[in-house]
Amino acid sequence: MSTHPWDSVSVRWGDGVYRIALLLSGTPEQAQQATSNAFALALAQSSTCDEDALLAALLAQPRRRLRPWARNRLSRPLPRIAGDARALLGLWLLQGMSGQRLLNVANLPAETLVARLADALQKLAAGDGELQDSAARACFSMWLTRRLGLTDGAAAKPLVRDADERCWEAVLERAAEVLRRAVGRQRLPVACMLAIDEHIRAAREPAARSRWQRGGGLALLAGCVGLLGLLLLMAPSAAHFRTPASQSVAPREIVQRALDGWLAHPASGARQREVWAIHPDAAFGPEALITKLWLDGSSDRHRFEVWRGNKLVEWQIGDGDQSVSYAADPFWTACPWGVDQPGGMLAGDLRTFVTTPSQQQALLHARLTSGAYGFGYVVLSRALAASDLRSLGTRVEGGKALLVLRFTDRSAGENRSLLLTLDTTANELQGVREVQSVGGQQAARDLWRVLSDEPLEQPISLAPLPWSGPRLDQAQLLDPVCPALLPEYLVSLRDVVANPWWSSTVWLPTKPPTGVTGVALVHPHDELRGGQSVQNTRVVLAGADRWLSITTSSRPVSSASSGVVRGRWRWLREENRRTFSATICLNPHRSAQCYSPQIDIVARGWPQAELMALLDTLAPASVQTWGRLGDLLIEPKPLAPDVHAVLMRAVRAQAVPLDGMFQSVVERENRVNPVRLRWADPYHLPLDVLAPAHVIQSQWLEYEAGRPVRYKQLQTASNGKLLAAEMSDAVVQQSYRASTGKLFVENVQRRGSIGIAPQPLADQLLTSLFTATEPISLTEQTTTWMLEQRVSQWRDPLAAPNSGPTEPWHNDVKLGSLIQRVYLDQARYRLLSSVVSLIDASGKETLLSSTRVLPSVGLATKPPGYELPELPRDTLKITNNFTSEPLKISAAQLDLRLPTRALRLPETEDAIVEADRNPWAHNPAALGQPVDSQMLLPQLYQPLYAFDNTLLHVTRYRLPALNASITIRQGPRDLLQHVLRYQSRAMLGETLTWDASRPVAVTIAGQQRAGWLITHQFQTVLVVEVDDVLLYITSEPGIDLAGPFLTQLAALEWVDLSQ
């Protein structure tokens, strides 16, 4: 036994406590509730964590809290054994707990503990013959006492035959195996773990602890078991069995009982029920539907039919085990993802799903709590939360005592008075009516009512219903609430997060909103099948009583100053009809200007205050967004449950503070060619810049209220050379890449944001697992988790945008498949390292890249200034002020002026001019002035010859003596140096710009100059700098520019271009 601070207890002991809770209760839902209760009780008693205290708190809970009417989900023969005995067996045989610790944790006398364990083991061994004799059972109990170490030294050793002892040891081994098969691989669900962690952190703060002591902080535990669990914690004496109501039972308790029983199997056996109800969210508006429902009393076997008049519009049939059939008219389904645009997104065919028992139960529960039938469940939930719920008395109808309750429904922002009718004997809802004023008098209209509810004598029929259209067997189940959802209309948030350009165009809430049970990214027009764009993707949030669509608009941001400013947003348009719709734009400075993004909102069922609070949390998609939304997300290709759980914990472990500075450092080693080419000419980028072997990346992120407001990020080589840099001080964003030689400067204050802020380095590394579609495997090692995935191509998640290819060198390795592995600390789930290897067909593995993450440190001071280090002399600066001014290109140390003169060969019989283009002949006033930015910008990323018609003076000569033609291109020296250095490289991978280069001496205009002969893609080029002009001389193939031709260059002479 050991104690730990409360920071890591859910990770360290959560799985073990949950497994014992499963044995204790028999169902995952009850086990989650019991686990939450245990953590809450242990936290209330101590400031440090004691594993035994957690387990003692688990065993000490009253059994009435564990909803005993729920069906036991444990495999046979465990249901034959009492829950507390199963838990004791688990503590002993699975957890390895000693007898004395068992006594302390269970708070039992030794005789009682031994008796319960012996009884449980006898039931597990029933039929085997080992413990059928009473004398053998007595002797077994004595042996068990000795086996547990609960006898003192003076006690006599029981007389046990060796054969009996071997048999009894075999009983223990079989019992341990039964327990391992039942719960040995179970893990605490992520939602429950996160909710416990949230509560632990909140309860450790003095203010939050005070709220806990008053009961208010218990709501944090509701994340893993829902509203029912919260009420159980707040009211320990609440009844959980269906008992006859009395006058002393409060209305709220009657409503709670009805909610408790809504998803339960009928206590009296199989039943057939028929309900008339208004479908609140049908595509064509509210309309009455009739739901016919057949439920089994001991399993999840069910039949569900929804009729609109005499037309069947939705049905579902489940065998209670592994097969469910479903079909629906897309315009009448309860699916929330196509509420306003159901056509196309939802399949109208008959679909058959192969399910696990938990999926089958989820499909059944979805039909019970959504659509027209589920409206009754929604209304009960609203009544439970209403402050004015009151009783209007009891009446007898058809031999039933019916209690009438009234409350005000404020869920949609419009107050309406609802009447509930409940059977106080069965604790079941019978009807819902809305009180309306008609002609000055109050009248009530039905919204939901039970037409019939009868026992079922025959087994539930599993025969499918007639349905037009094809049948799809073994369909993919993405969402139990919406089995007809087609995966090609879904966008994966993982894909969005992994692409920095996509993530900036998709805005989501940064934390799970209240009342939302699912979140999906929907592309309604099937435009994403090619996977090239997420433009117009809708973020849809759905709950039992609410629906919200958030779409980042592709329309230009409005510059009008109309609308109302609320918080960070300017509301340009809003309409409140059957659905609420609005268009908003970012307005962080509360000015008259609109900034990106512009967002379209469509909502139903949201109170205004909650909607405003949710919109205030909107932010671009990030890894942390994915982590916080967690199990709410509907993904087109879901991760395996164990991988999803570990990734969720890893993302949470990397979470940054809401306020303050966050610093992190990453070191990377890349495989490079050990024999690297190195040229001496100044017109190419060395491999140490293009493909560095060692990279150190440092990052500073400054947060306020959970949003990044300033940042700085540097990449350096092992020799300290700057490779890339980015920074934003919330006014100006600067971005530099050594591989492009360009510095981009943007006035982001006018844009209303800090630009595309980088994610924390650990999050960026995790996105390498987000992009690929291949499965991810999970391996538990001694001290780490290893996530492994095959990938089709190399991708560097730490590479800055526009930085060019950074693929490690592998030309000497046989072709194979890429494997990436991410390692996490097993105790705290922090990211430790990431490696990428190449495995060839023979299985030989070659390490290509390894990245080590240093622990992140929160800083109290700013980084060393929000300015960039000194940049190379030939850096071009591109400025965007987001005003009416066009983009501007400048250079602090480069001369970008157009030359006023050029070098030409005198036209003689030895040098015949074949073509001569002077782009400045029509505009001589431009000569001597800096190059026009708007002229240069479109060609800034083109090779030198692309400037022929706009920037370069180009002359082609025929040289009869050499029987060849040469072309001389010339222009501003500094600018052409930049073009040659940064824009001539055509090959990818670890290759230099030129195939070879060597210096040559050449005489030009009477002076000796240093030139360079450069071999580039089967062509030789002569480059010579003469004062403020650079000459780029090419020839026909086969001509030796280093031969006699060099002597002819001495005849070059200056000419005035303005003439």
Helices and strands as residue ranges (DSSP letters): E 3-4, G 6-8, H 9-25, H 28-45, E 49-50, H 51-59, G 63-66, G 78-80, H 83-89, I 90-94, H 99-106, H 110-124, H 134-147, H 162-183, H 190-204, H 206-214, G 216-221, H 222-234, H 251-262, E 271-279, E 287-295, E 301-308, E 311-319, E 323-328, E 350-354, H 357-369, H 371-385, E 390-397, E 400-409, E 416-423, E 428-438, E 441-455, E 471-472, G 487-489, E 490-491, H 493-498, H 500-503, E 507-509, E 518-522, E 538-543, E 546-552, E 564-566, E 569-576, E 580-586, E 595-604, H 608-615, E 618-620, H 623-629, G 630-632, E 633-634, H 641-653, E 660-670, H 687-690, E 694-704, E 707-717, E 722-728, E 732-737, E 742-747, H 748-751, H 761-766, H 768-771, E 776-780, E 784-791, E 816-825, E 831-840, E 845-853, E 857-859, E 876-880, E 888-890, E 901-904, E 912-917, G 924-926, H 933-936, G 937-939, G 944-947, E 953-959, E 964-972, H 973-983, E 996-1004, E 1007-1016, E 1019-1026, E 1029-1035, H 1045-1048, G 1049-1051, E 1053-1056
